[in-house]
Structures are given as structure tokens and as C-alpha cells.
Amino acid sequence: MLMRYSKILLTAALGVLILLVAINNVTDYDTNYEVVSHVMSMDQVPTGSPLEWRAVASATP
């Protein structure tokens, strides 16, 4: 019975965490846009890296 309650509590806690992350992503659009634009443009990758071909250079607001 203790194992069952532990699983229920863990699942509920994970659900609350996912809900908080989703709310943060919706309400703080500017910060998330900046992070995603850095990831997509790959401007943090060292120069000459063979992975740069995957970068998305065009930005559309």
C-alpha cells in the first residue's frame, strides 16, 4: 500500500512540475523566444564546427 501511495505522490508531483513549466512558457514569451533563437541559430557553437550546417539563419518575429 505504501508503494502505491508513493507512486501516486510522485506522479502528482511530476504533473504539478509540468504544469508550472507550461505556465511559465506561456507567460514569459520574450525570454523563451530569446533562448529558442540562440538554440536555432547555433551561435554558441564553436566556429568551424561541422554541426553548423543545421543552424537556422533566418529569423521571423
C-alpha positions, -999 to +999 in steps of 0.1 A: +000+000+000+029+024+008+043+017-027+010+027-043+008+060-024+044+067-033+037+063-070+006+084-067+025+112-050+054+110-074+030+112-104+011+141-089+044+160-082+056+154-117+022+167-130+025+199-109+060+205-122+050+201-158+020+224-152+043+251-137+068+248-167+039+251-192+025+282-174+060+298-173+065+291-210+032+308-219+035+338-196+072+346-202+073+346-240+102+370-246+127+350-225+117+318-242+119+334-277+155+345-269+166+311-257+150+293-287+165+318-312+200+311-297+194+273-300+181+275-336+209+299-348+236+278-331+256+310-323+271+294-292+287+266-312+325+270-318+334+284-352+342+258-378+321+231-361+308+205-386+274+209-370+268+245-381+250+234-413+220+227-392+217+263-380+186+283-389+198+317-400+166+335-409+146+350-381+109+357-383+093+375-353 
